[in-house]
């Protein structure tokens, strides 16, 4: 699969800087000794437009950890708006998937900003729907929600299979790694599958961002018919994969589209993100 032109995407992003919607869970470190505390914050945007997310507790639908011993609700770990938005700790070694989701909230953007944002995120169907409905010059009205996953390694990575890392977490839109990037001896490729409502999603634009320098994506691919895209697997630094998908809401008086943002963050070593 050939990567989408980075230059074309960056041009669209520059034309609409306020439409930077990347969202992810940013732990203070992605590797920790058993029992070590991991504060994390929730971030939105990219490059010069990165900022703390202002999501309130009333919008949080799910905050859980999926690890070697199963799934646990971690809502009690949330401290939104404080020095950290959440702090987790795990005593059993292994790779943990921290999963987060929010409820829908409305957004109403002027036509130019909305159309540019839809183009930058590769939402071709949104642009086609607006053209067909004759609403291209009108404001873009959507209900949107966010999904995020972060991979945290507790203790030294081992060669033992950890199938929970490559198993869907049940989010409405999610990026599922098909290998554990922390497992020694993995290939230098990172295949992922995008799922929407539990089914493989074709045609979604998936972006890989270096969290130490995220003004523009490092690599981009469209998911194939199986919902799959393959990236080069980094060996150092902190990284984020993200995807956006939107569906029309033809009989909804509040919004034209139902949009979901989803991300997967992971990292090697403990260098702080910018």
WOWO-V626231 format. One record per run of one state. SS is the DSSP state (helix for helix, strand for strand, loop for the rest). FROM is the first residue (numbers start at 1). LEN is the number of residues. If there is no record, write none. Layout:
SS,FROM,LEN
SS,FROM,LEN
This chain:
loop,1,5
helix,6,10
loop,16,1
helix,17,3
loop,20,3
strand,23,5
loop,28,3
strand,31,2
loop,33,4
strand,37,8
loop,45,2
helix,47,3
loop,50,1
strand,51,2
loop,53,4
helix,57,3
strand,60,8
loop,68,2
strand,70,4
loop,74,1
helix,75,3
strand,78,1
loop,79,7
strand,86,4
loop,90,4
strand,94,9
loop,103,2
strand,105,5
loop,110,1
helix,111,10
loop,121,3
helix,124,10
loop,134,6
strand,140,15
loop,155,18
strand,173,5
loop,178,11
strand,189,8
loop,197,2
strand,199,2
loop,201,4
strand,205,6
loop,211,8
strand,219,4
loop,223,5
strand,228,5
loop,233,4
strand,237,12
loop,249,8
strand,257,12
loop,269,6
